[in-house]
Amino acid sequence: MIAAKVAAKVAGPDAVNAAHRPIMGSEDFAFMLKAKPGNYIFIGNGAGEAPNGSGVCMVHNPRYEFNDEILSIGATYWVELVKEFLPAA
């Protein structure tokens, strides 16, 4: 739950769902987790236009557009996560 704690620190506790139901993604990330513990995080890019009318356009879709306004939130998350794991200098 370290990653969720850091995400809550960056985005606020109401913006973090640490109890998200498991999903069956087909990423190669599972192979990395065999070697080292870790987790997957969804940054919350926002809703887009989906052809199925759901209002959410997932990645690997020609209509997907990354929300550049969240780059600083994502970068801050990774910096804070590293600071959580590394000892203070």
PDB file as gemmi writes it, atoms N, CA and C in Angstrom:
CRYST1    1.000    1.000    1.000  90.00  90.00  90.00 P 1                      
ATOM      1  N   MET A   1       0.802  -1.192   0.000  1.00  0.00           N  
ATOM      2  CA  MET A   1       0.000   0.000   0.000  1.00  0.00           C  
ATOM      3  C   MET A   1       0.855   1.271   0.000  1.00  0.00           C  
ATOM      4  N   ILE A   2       2.156   1.127  -0.157  1.00  0.00           N  
ATOM      5  CA  ILE A   2       3.033   2.297  -0.206  1.00  0.00           C  
ATOM      6  C   ILE A   2       2.681   3.181  -1.394  1.00  0.00           C  
ATOM      7  N   ALA A   3       2.443   2.565  -2.548  1.00  0.00           N  
ATOM      8  CA  ALA A   3       2.121   3.329  -3.754  1.00  0.00           C  
ATOM      9  C   ALA A   3       0.827   4.111  -3.570  1.00  0.00           C  
ATOM     10  N   ALA A   4      -0.167   3.508  -2.953  1.00  0.00           N  
ATOM     11  CA  ALA A   4      -1.442   4.195  -2.719  1.00  0.00           C  
ATOM     12  C   ALA A   4      -1.261   5.347  -1.737  1.00  0.00           C  
ATOM     13  N   LYS A   5      -0.419   5.149  -0.729  1.00  0.00           N  
ATOM     14  CA  LYS A   5      -0.160   6.208   0.246  1.00  0.00           C  
ATOM     15  C   LYS A   5       0.490   7.408  -0.434  1.00  0.00           C  
ATOM     16  N   VAL A   6       1.446   7.138  -1.310  1.00  0.00           N  
ATOM     17  CA  VAL A   6       2.121   8.220  -2.027  1.00  0.00           C  
ATOM     18  C   VAL A   6       1.157   8.900  -2.991  1.00  0.00           C  
ATOM     19  N   ALA A   7       0.333   8.122  -3.688  1.00  0.00           N  
ATOM     20  CA  ALA A   7      -0.643   8.710  -4.608  1.00  0.00           C  
ATOM     21  C   ALA A   7      -1.610   9.622  -3.858  1.00  0.00           C  
ATOM     22  N   ALA A   8      -2.039   9.207  -2.672  1.00  0.00           N  
ATOM     23  CA  ALA A   8      -2.940  10.034  -1.865  1.00  0.00           C  
ATOM     24  C   ALA A   8      -2.251  11.316  -1.419  1.00  0.00           C  
ATOM     25  N   LYS A   9      -0.962  11.231  -1.154  1.00  0.00           N  
ATOM     26  CA  LYS A   9      -0.194  12.414  -0.767  1.00  0.00           C  
ATOM     27  C   LYS A   9      -0.136  13.414  -1.924  1.00  0.00           C  
ATOM     28  N   VAL A  10      -0.001  12.898  -3.136  1.00  0.00           N  
ATOM     29  CA  VAL A  10       0.129  13.756  -4.315  1.00  0.00           C  
ATOM     30  C   VAL A  10      -1.226  14.270  -4.799  1.00  0.00           C  
ATOM     31  N   ALA A  11      -2.203  13.392  -4.924  1.00  0.00           N  
ATOM     32  CA  ALA A  11      -3.479  13.755  -5.546  1.00  0.00           C  
ATOM     33  C   ALA A  11      -4.612  13.970  -4.549  1.00  0.00           C  
ATOM     34  N   GLY A  12      -4.395  13.611  -3.295  1.00  0.00           N  
ATOM     35  CA  GLY A  12      -5.450  13.707  -2.292  1.00  0.00           C  
ATOM     36  C   GLY A  12      -6.121  12.357  -2.106  1.00  0.00           C  
ATOM     37  N   PRO A  13      -6.524  12.032  -0.893  1.00  0.00           N  
ATOM     38  CA  PRO A  13      -7.079  10.706  -0.604  1.00  0.00           C  
ATOM     39  C   PRO A  13      -8.365  10.394  -1.373  1.00  0.00           C  
ATOM     40  N   ASP A  14      -9.153  11.407  -1.692  1.00  0.00           N  
ATOM     41  CA  ASP A  14     -10.403  11.166  -2.418  1.00  0.00           C  
ATOM     42  C   ASP A  14     -10.169  10.797  -3.882  1.00  0.00           C  
ATOM     43  N   ALA A  15      -8.954  11.042  -4.380  1.00  0.00           N  
ATOM     44  CA  ALA A  15      -8.636  10.759  -5.776  1.00  0.00           C  
ATOM     45  C   ALA A  15      -8.009   9.382  -5.969  1.00  0.00           C  
ATOM     46  N   VAL A  16      -7.840   8.623  -4.881  1.00  0.00           N  
ATOM     47  CA  VAL A  16      -7.150   7.332  -4.952  1.00  0.00           C  
ATOM     48  C   VAL A  16      -8.106   6.202  -4.580  1.00  0.00           C  
ATOM     49  N   ASN A  17      -8.148   5.187  -5.429  1.00  0.00           N  
ATOM     50  CA  ASN A  17      -8.947   3.989  -5.157  1.00  0.00           C  
ATOM     51  C   ASN A  17      -7.981   2.818  -4.996  1.00  0.00           C  
ATOM     52  N   ALA A  18      -7.563   2.564  -3.771  1.00  0.00           N  
ATOM     53  CA  ALA A  18      -6.609   1.486  -3.510  1.00  0.00           C  
ATOM     54  C   ALA A  18      -7.274   0.117  -3.501  1.00  0.00           C  
ATOM     55  N   ALA A  19      -8.591   0.082  -3.549  1.00  0.00           N  
ATOM     56  CA  ALA A  19      -9.317  -1.189  -3.520  1.00  0.00           C  
ATOM     57  C   ALA A  19      -9.966  -1.491  -4.865  1.00  0.00           C  
ATOM     58  N   HIS A  20      -9.349  -1.020  -5.934  1.00  0.00           N  
ATOM     59  CA  HIS A  20      -9.885  -1.268  -7.279  1.00  0.00           C  
ATOM     60  C   HIS A  20      -9.942  -2.764  -7.529  1.00  0.00           C  
ATOM     61  N   ARG A  21     -10.970  -3.206  -8.174  1.00  0.00           N  
ATOM     62  CA  ARG A  21     -11.089  -4.631  -8.472  1.00  0.00           C  
ATOM     63  C   ARG A  21      -9.976  -5.051  -9.439  1.00  0.00           C  
ATOM     64  N   PRO A  22      -9.472  -6.246  -9.334  1.00  0.00           N  
ATOM     65  CA  PRO A  22      -8.432  -6.715 -10.252  1.00  0.00           C  
ATOM     66  C   PRO A  22      -8.939  -6.711 -11.694  1.00  0.00           C  
ATOM     67  N   ILE A  23      -8.036  -6.441 -12.607  1.00  0.00           N  
ATOM     68  CA  ILE A  23      -8.388  -6.479 -14.026  1.00  0.00           C  
ATOM     69  C   ILE A  23      -7.475  -7.462 -14.742  1.00  0.00           C  
ATOM     70  N   MET A  24      -7.937  -7.957 -15.842  1.00  0.00           N  
ATOM     71  CA  MET A  24      -7.168  -8.924 -16.623  1.00  0.00           C  
ATOM     72  C   MET A  24      -6.513  -8.225 -17.810  1.00  0.00           C  
ATOM     73  N   GLY A  25      -5.569  -7.347 -17.529  1.00  0.00           N  
ATOM     74  CA  GLY A  25      -4.830  -6.680 -18.597  1.00  0.00           C  
ATOM     75  C   GLY A  25      -3.859  -7.645 -19.253  1.00  0.00           C  
ATOM     76  N   SER A  26      -3.445  -7.313 -20.432  1.00  0.00           N  
ATOM     77  CA  SER A  26      -2.532  -8.211 -21.144  1.00  0.00           C  
ATOM     78  C   SER A  26      -1.154  -7.578 -21.315  1.00  0.00           C  
ATOM     79  N   GLU A  27      -0.734  -6.819 -20.345  1.00  0.00           N  
ATOM     80  CA  GLU A  27       0.572  -6.180 -20.393  1.00  0.00           C  
ATOM     81  C   GLU A  27       1.672  -7.180 -20.013  1.00  0.00           C  
ATOM     82  N   ASP A  28       2.886  -6.889 -20.420  1.00  0.00           N  
ATOM     83  CA  ASP A  28       4.039  -7.721 -20.066  1.00  0.00           C  
ATOM     84  C   ASP A  28       4.516  -7.462 -18.644  1.00  0.00           C  
ATOM     85  N   PHE A  29       3.861  -6.550 -17.953  1.00  0.00           N  
ATOM     86  CA  PHE A  29       4.252  -6.177 -16.599  1.00  0.00           C  
ATOM     87  C   PHE A  29       4.264  -7.373 -15.656  1.00  0.00           C  
ATOM     88  N   ALA A  30       3.415  -8.340 -15.897  1.00  0.00           N  
ATOM     89  CA  ALA A  30       3.352  -9.527 -15.038  1.00  0.00           C  
ATOM     90  C   ALA A  30       4.691 -10.257 -14.997  1.00  0.00           C  
ATOM     91  N   PHE A  31       5.411 -10.245 -16.108  1.00  0.00           N  
ATOM     92  CA  PHE A  31       6.713 -10.906 -16.139  1.00  0.00           C  
ATOM     93  C   PHE A  31       7.718 -10.184 -15.243  1.00  0.00           C  
ATOM     94  N   MET A  32       7.630  -8.861 -15.190  1.00  0.00           N  
ATOM     95  CA  MET A  32       8.519  -8.092 -14.313  1.00  0.00           C  
ATOM     96  C   MET A  32       8.206  -8.379 -12.848  1.00  0.00           C  
ATOM     97  N   LEU A  33       6.919  -8.563 -12.538  1.00  0.00           N  
ATOM     98  CA  LEU A  33       6.530  -8.825 -11.157  1.00  0.00           C  
ATOM     99  C   LEU A  33       7.010 -10.179 -10.654  1.00  0.00           C  
ATOM    100  N   LYS A  34       7.352 -11.072 -11.567  1.00  0.00           N  
ATOM    101  CA  LYS A  34       7.930 -12.352 -11.147  1.00  0.00           C  
ATOM    102  C   LYS A  34       9.322 -12.144 -10.562  1.00  0.00           C  
ATOM    103  N   ALA A  35      10.023 -11.123 -11.037  1.00  0.00           N  
ATOM    104  CA  ALA A  35      11.384 -10.859 -10.572  1.00  0.00           C  
ATOM    105  C   ALA A  35      11.421  -9.911  -9.379  1.00  0.00           C  
ATOM    106  N   LYS A  36      10.540  -8.919  -9.374  1.00  0.00           N  
ATOM    107  CA  LYS A  36      10.534  -7.906  -8.318  1.00  0.00           C  
ATOM    108  C   LYS A  36       9.091  -7.554  -7.970  1.00  0.00           C  
ATOM    109  N   PRO A  37       8.802  -7.322  -6.692  1.00  0.00           N  
ATOM    110  CA  PRO A  37       7.436  -6.919  -6.333  1.00  0.00           C  
ATOM    111  C   PRO A  37       7.141  -5.523  -6.881  1.00  0.00           C  
ATOM    112  N   GLY A  38       5.885  -5.273  -7.163  1.00  0.00           N  
ATOM    113  CA  GLY A  38       5.507  -3.967  -7.683  1.00  0.00           C  
ATOM    114  C   GLY A  38       4.006  -3.839  -7.806  1.00  0.00           C  
ATOM    115  N   ASN A  39       3.579  -2.815  -8.483  1.00  0.00           N  
ATOM    116  CA  ASN A  39       2.154  -2.606  -8.704  1.00  0.00           C  
ATOM    117  C   ASN A  39       1.944  -1.809  -9.979  1.00  0.00           C  
ATOM    118  N   TYR A  40       0.715  -1.782 -10.424  1.00  0.00           N  
ATOM    119  CA  TYR A  40       0.304  -1.063 -11.623  1.00  0.00           C  
ATOM    120  C   TYR A  40      -0.549   0.095 -11.151  1.00  0.00           C  
ATOM    121  N   ILE A  41      -0.380   1.250 -11.756  1.00  0.00           N  
ATOM    122  CA  ILE A  41      -1.164   2.409 -11.345  1.00  0.00           C  
ATOM    123  C   ILE A  41      -1.833   3.023 -12.569  1.00  0.00           C  
ATOM    124  N   PHE A  42      -3.080   3.408 -12.397  1.00  0.00           N  
ATOM    125  CA  PHE A  42      -3.800   4.162 -13.413  1.00  0.00           C  
ATOM    126  C   PHE A  42      -3.773   5.617 -12.972  1.00  0.00           C  
ATOM    127  N   ILE A  43      -3.250   6.481 -13.816  1.00  0.00           N  
ATOM    128  CA  ILE A  43      -3.059   7.869 -13.421  1.00  0.00           C  
ATOM    129  C   ILE A  43      -4.350   8.683 -13.490  1.00  0.00           C  
ATOM    130  N   GLY A  44      -5.356   8.209 -14.163  1.00  0.00           N  
ATOM    131  CA  GLY A  44      -6.612   8.955 -14.231  1.00  0.00           C  
ATOM    132  C   GLY A  44      -6.577  10.020 -15.301  1.00  0.00           C  
ATOM    133  N   ASN A  45      -6.384   9.610 -16.518  1.00  0.00           N  
ATOM    134  CA  ASN A  45      -6.262  10.512 -17.652  1.00  0.00           C  
ATOM    135  C   ASN A  45      -7.561  11.250 -17.958  1.00  0.00           C  
ATOM    136  N   GLY A  46      -8.684  10.742 -17.507  1.00  0.00           N  
ATOM    137  CA  GLY A  46      -9.968  11.376 -17.773  1.00  0.00           C  
ATOM    138  C   GLY A  46     -10.738  10.645 -18.854  1.00  0.00           C  
ATOM    139  N   ALA A  47     -11.965  11.043 -19.021  1.00  0.00           N  
ATOM    140  CA  ALA A  47     -12.831  10.406 -20.014  1.00  0.00           C  
ATOM    141  C   ALA A  47     -12.589  11.008 -21.391  1.00  0.00           C  
ATOM    142  N   GLY A  48     -12.638  10.169 -22.389  1.00  0.00           N  
ATOM    143  CA  GLY A  48     -12.508  10.610 -23.777  1.00  0.00           C  
ATOM    144  C   GLY A  48     -13.751  10.213 -24.543  1.00  0.00           C  
ATOM    145  N   GLU A  49     -13.633  10.178 -25.837  1.00  0.00           N  
ATOM    146  CA  GLU A  49     -14.766   9.769 -26.663  1.00  0.00           C  
ATOM    147  C   GLU A  49     -14.558   8.332 -27.107  1.00  0.00           C  
ATOM    148  N   ALA A  50     -15.425   7.459 -26.697  1.00  0.00           N  
ATOM    149  CA  ALA A  50     -15.310   6.047 -27.049  1.00  0.00           C  
ATOM    150  C   ALA A  50     -16.370   5.693 -28.098  1.00  0.00           C  
ATOM    151  N   PRO A  51     -16.011   4.835 -29.034  1.00  0.00           N  
ATOM    152  CA  PRO A  51     -16.972   4.449 -30.058  1.00  0.00           C  
ATOM    153  C   PRO A  51     -18.160   3.660 -29.512  1.00  0.00           C  
ATOM    154  N   ASN A  52     -18.026   3.082 -28.326  1.00  0.00           N  
ATOM    155  CA  ASN A  52     -19.125   2.280 -27.777  1.00  0.00           C  
ATOM    156  C   ASN A  52     -20.096   3.113 -26.942  1.00  0.00           C  
ATOM    157  N   GLY A  53     -19.882   4.419 -26.879  1.00  0.00           N  
ATOM    158  CA  GLY A  53     -20.785   5.298 -26.156  1.00  0.00           C  
ATOM    159  C   GLY A  53     -20.558   5.347 -24.655  1.00  0.00           C  
ATOM    160  N   SER A  54     -19.516   4.674 -24.149  1.00  0.00           N  
ATOM    161  CA  SER A  54     -19.282   4.649 -22.704  1.00  0.00           C  
ATOM    162  C   SER A  54     -18.700   5.957 -22.185  1.00  0.00           C  
ATOM    163  N   GLY A  55     -18.162   6.780 -23.073  1.00  0.00           N  
ATOM    164  CA  GLY A  55     -17.549   8.032 -22.648  1.00  0.00           C  
ATOM    165  C   GLY A  55     -16.103   7.879 -22.232  1.00  0.00           C  
ATOM    166  N   VAL A  56     -15.597   6.665 -22.200  1.00  0.00           N  
ATOM    167  CA  VAL A  56     -14.210   6.420 -21.812  1.00  0.00           C  
ATOM    168  C   VAL A  56     -13.486   5.759 -22.973  1.00  0.00           C  
ATOM    169  N   CYS A  57     -12.402   6.351 -23.378  1.00  0.00           N  
ATOM    170  CA  CYS A  57     -11.606   5.812 -24.477  1.00  0.00           C  
ATOM    171  C   CYS A  57     -10.308   5.272 -23.896  1.00  0.00           C  
ATOM    172  N   MET A  58     -10.136   3.983 -23.940  1.00  0.00           N  
ATOM    173  CA  MET A  58      -8.960   3.347 -23.355  1.00  0.00           C  
ATOM    174  C   MET A  58      -7.744   3.478 -24.281  1.00  0.00           C  
ATOM    175  N   VAL A  59      -6.569   3.220 -23.735  1.00  0.00           N  
ATOM    176  CA  VAL A  59      -5.352   3.227 -24.534  1.00  0.00           C  
ATOM    177  C   VAL A  59      -5.447   2.155 -25.614  1.00  0.00           C  
ATOM    178  N   HIS A  60      -4.532   2.184 -26.558  1.00  0.00           N  
ATOM    179  CA  HIS A  60      -4.512   1.255 -27.698  1.00  0.00           C  
ATOM    180  C   HIS A  60      -5.764   1.433 -28.559  1.00  0.00           C  
ATOM    181  N   ASN A  61      -6.277   2.635 -28.600  1.00  0.00           N  
ATOM    182  CA  ASN A  61      -7.454   2.968 -29.379  1.00  0.00           C  
ATOM    183  C   ASN A  61      -7.102   4.204 -30.204  1.00  0.00           C  
ATOM    184  N   PRO A  62      -7.462   4.257 -31.476  1.00  0.00           N  
ATOM    185  CA  PRO A  62      -7.094   5.414 -32.296  1.00  0.00           C  
ATOM    186  C   PRO A  62      -7.686   6.739 -31.818  1.00  0.00           C  
ATOM    187  N   ARG A  63      -8.719   6.706 -30.986  1.00  0.00           N  
ATOM    188  CA  ARG A  63      -9.317   7.939 -30.469  1.00  0.00           C  
ATOM    189  C   ARG A  63      -8.716   8.377 -29.128  1.00  0.00           C  
ATOM    190  N   TYR A  64      -7.802   7.581 -28.598  1.00  0.00           N  
ATOM    191  CA  TYR A  64      -7.196   7.919 -27.301  1.00  0.00           C  
ATOM    192  C   TYR A  64      -6.326   9.161 -27.443  1.00  0.00           C  
ATOM    193  N   GLU A  65      -6.450  10.067 -26.481  1.00  0.00           N  
ATOM    194  CA  GLU A  65      -5.606  11.244 -26.435  1.00  0.00           C  
ATOM    195  C   GLU A  65      -5.145  11.456 -25.003  1.00  0.00           C  
ATOM    196  N   PHE A  66      -3.840  11.492 -24.806  1.00  0.00           N  
ATOM    197  CA  PHE A  66      -3.308  11.689 -23.461  1.00  0.00           C  
ATOM    198  C   PHE A  66      -3.574  13.113 -23.005  1.00  0.00           C  
ATOM    199  N   ASN A  67      -3.926  13.273 -21.747  1.00  0.00           N  
ATOM    200  CA  ASN A  67      -4.185  14.571 -21.147  1.00  0.00           C  
ATOM    201  C   ASN A  67      -2.863  15.148 -20.643  1.00  0.00           C  
ATOM    202  N   ASP A  68      -2.261  16.045 -21.412  1.00  0.00           N  
ATOM    203  CA  ASP A  68      -0.963  16.629 -21.057  1.00  0.00           C  
ATOM    204  C   ASP A  68      -0.995  17.395 -19.732  1.00  0.00           C  
ATOM    205  N   GLU A  69      -2.166  17.818 -19.299  1.00  0.00           N  
ATOM    206  CA  GLU A  69      -2.274  18.586 -18.062  1.00  0.00           C  
ATOM    207  C   GLU A  69      -1.959  17.759 -16.820  1.00  0.00           C  
ATOM    208  N   ILE A  70      -1.937  16.437 -16.941  1.00  0.00           N  
ATOM    209  CA  ILE A  70      -1.642  15.610 -15.767  1.00  0.00           C  
ATOM    210  C   ILE A  70      -0.183  15.154 -15.703  1.00  0.00           C  
ATOM    211  N   LEU A  71       0.645  15.615 -16.641  1.00  0.00           N  
ATOM    212  CA  LEU A  71       2.060  15.223 -16.632  1.00  0.00           C  
ATOM    213  C   LEU A  71       2.750  15.578 -15.323  1.00  0.00           C  
ATOM    214  N   SER A  72       2.481  16.761 -14.801  1.00  0.00           N  
ATOM    215  CA  SER A  72       3.151  17.160 -13.549  1.00  0.00           C  
ATOM    216  C   SER A  72       2.688  16.300 -12.376  1.00  0.00           C  
ATOM    217  N   ILE A  73       1.441  15.868 -12.369  1.00  0.00           N  
ATOM    218  CA  ILE A  73       0.953  14.992 -11.302  1.00  0.00           C  
ATOM    219  C   ILE A  73       1.665  13.641 -11.380  1.00  0.00           C  
ATOM    220  N   GLY A  74       1.769  13.090 -12.581  1.00  0.00           N  
ATOM    221  CA  GLY A  74       2.454  11.810 -12.756  1.00  0.00           C  
ATOM    222  C   GLY A  74       3.920  11.888 -12.377  1.00  0.00           C  
ATOM    223  N   ALA A  75       4.596  12.940 -12.811  1.00  0.00           N  
ATOM    224  CA  ALA A  75       6.016  13.104 -12.483  1.00  0.00           C  
ATOM    225  C   ALA A  75       6.206  13.271 -10.980  1.00  0.00           C  
ATOM    226  N   THR A  76       5.336  14.043 -10.355  1.00  0.00           N  
ATOM    227  CA  THR A  76       5.423  14.239  -8.906  1.00  0.00           C  
ATOM    228  C   THR A  76       5.216  12.923  -8.168  1.00  0.00           C  
ATOM    229  N   TYR A  77       4.273  12.109  -8.641  1.00  0.00           N  
ATOM    230  CA  TYR A  77       4.030  10.805  -8.018  1.00  0.00           C  
ATOM    231  C   TYR A  77       5.308   9.977  -8.020  1.00  0.00           C  
ATOM    232  N   TRP A  78       5.977   9.885  -9.173  1.00  0.00           N  
ATOM    233  CA  TRP A  78       7.184   9.043  -9.250  1.00  0.00           C  
ATOM    234  C   TRP A  78       8.301   9.587  -8.376  1.00  0.00           C  
ATOM    235  N   VAL A  79       8.458  10.904  -8.315  1.00  0.00           N  
ATOM    236  CA  VAL A  79       9.485  11.502  -7.451  1.00  0.00           C  
ATOM    237  C   VAL A  79       9.194  11.176  -5.986  1.00  0.00           C  
ATOM    238  N   GLU A  80       7.951  11.341  -5.576  1.00  0.00           N  
ATOM    239  CA  GLU A  80       7.582  11.063  -4.182  1.00  0.00           C  
ATOM    240  C   GLU A  80       7.709   9.577  -3.848  1.00  0.00           C  
ATOM    241  N   LEU A  81       7.408   8.720  -4.809  1.00  0.00           N  
ATOM    242  CA  LEU A  81       7.548   7.279  -4.583  1.00  0.00           C  
ATOM    243  C   LEU A  81       9.013   6.903  -4.379  1.00  0.00           C  
ATOM    244  N   VAL A  82       9.889   7.459  -5.177  1.00  0.00           N  
ATOM    245  CA  VAL A  82      11.330   7.205  -5.017  1.00  0.00           C  
ATOM    246  C   VAL A  82      11.802   7.722  -3.663  1.00  0.00           C  
ATOM    247  N   LYS A  83      11.360   8.912  -3.286  1.00  0.00           N  
ATOM    248  CA  LYS A  83      11.758   9.472  -1.987  1.00  0.00           C  
ATOM    249  C   LYS A  83      11.285   8.587  -0.830  1.00  0.00           C  
ATOM    250  N   GLU A  84      10.158   7.934  -0.998  1.00  0.00           N  
ATOM    251  CA  GLU A  84       9.621   7.027   0.039  1.00  0.00           C  
ATOM    252  C   GLU A  84      10.519   5.806   0.213  1.00  0.00           C  
ATOM    253  N   PHE A  85      11.111   5.327  -0.869  1.00  0.00           N  
ATOM    254  CA  PHE A  85      11.924   4.111  -0.823  1.00  0.00           C  
ATOM    255  C   PHE A  85      13.392   4.340  -0.527  1.00  0.00           C  
ATOM    256  N   LEU A  86      13.919   5.482  -0.945  1.00  0.00           N  
ATOM    257  CA  LEU A  86      15.354   5.744  -0.757  1.00  0.00           C  
ATOM    258  C   LEU A  86      15.589   6.432   0.581  1.00  0.00           C  
ATOM    259  N   PRO A  87      16.683   6.086   1.246  1.00  0.00           N  
ATOM    260  CA  PRO A  87      16.989   6.759   2.512  1.00  0.00           C  
ATOM    261  C   PRO A  87      17.362   8.230   2.259  1.00  0.00           C  
ATOM    262  N   ALA A  88      17.073   9.060   3.224  1.00  0.00           N  
ATOM    263  CA  ALA A  88      17.414  10.471   3.115  1.00  0.00           C  
ATOM    264  C   ALA A  88      18.925  10.639   3.071  1.00  0.00           C  
ATOM    265  N   ALA A  89      19.372  11.577   2.288  1.00  0.00           N  
ATOM    266  CA  ALA A  89      20.830  11.798   2.133  1.00  0.00           C  
ATOM    267  C   ALA A  89      21.387  12.572   3.293  1.00  0.00           C  
TER     268      ALA A  89                                                      
END                                                                             
